[in-house]
Structure formats: structure tokens, C-alpha cells
Amino acid sequence: MRIRHAFAASISIVIVLSTAPATGHDPEPRVSVQVLAKSTESWDGTDLPDFSAQQTEVTILKITIAPKSRMDLHKHPVVNAGYMLAGALTVHSENGRISKIKEGDAIVEMVDRWHYGVNESDRPATILVTYFGAFGSKLSIKKD
């Protein structure tokens, strides 16, 4: 797999900052690091785009989807990855592929591919999503 510079650099920075104490010695035994996702592909196997030639902008959103609700059909023009904080979602791609994510799961989302999520449960679904793209890029586009 090819490593995408900005995404790999962001993950590396988080890991280094999470594990390196100020003294420069080995990490403290109280600190634990778990890689939740690391990929050059989205969950449907599509390669992530390379945007390293432009200024990178990182956006982190906490998104809550109401119980028994369906999101609009949309696509993301930028790379993004999420971590399900609470609840569960079923993500449907326009070509019929399905991904079920539950609390504690990580997902590398599709880029420039139409999809939507459904919260089939009786409680809110909350996902923390980090977007990586060229400065000023839209994060999501709804299909009319």
C-alpha cells in the first residue's frame, strides 16, 4: 500500500505526541497507544486521493445522528476517517456495498463516492470524524 504523506504524517504526529514524554526518554508505562485505523484505501477498497501538493487543512467534527433516522445521500471530496463514540450506523454506498459500524469501531470513509448512513437504533449515534484535505475544501456535498 502507498502511504499518503499528509494522512500518514498526521497519524505519526498523534502517535509521537501521545507517547513521547517531555524528557525524550521511553514512554511512560501509564500511556497506551492503539492504532484504530491506518490505510491508503477507504472501507470499500478505493484508493484515497493524494493531496500533498497543496496546503493541508484538518477539520475534526463530532457528529450525532438521531435515532431511527437516515442521512441524506452525500459524498466527501476530501479524505476522512471516523471513530464511533456511541451507537451504531449502517453505511450504504450507491453501488450497494454496506458497512456496519458500532461503538468503538474506526472507519476510513469513501472519497467522491455517493453514500448515506442509517441509525436503525433507538439511541443517538455519535461519531468523531477527522477530515484531511486541501485548504478551503468542502467536507461534504449532498446529492440533489
Secondary structure by P-SEA (a helix, b strand, c coil): ccccaaaaaaaaaaaaaaccccccccccccbbbbbcccccccccbbbbbbccccbbbbbbbbccccccccccccccccccccccccbbbbbbcccbbbbbbcccccccccccccccccccccbbbbbbbbbbcccccccccccc
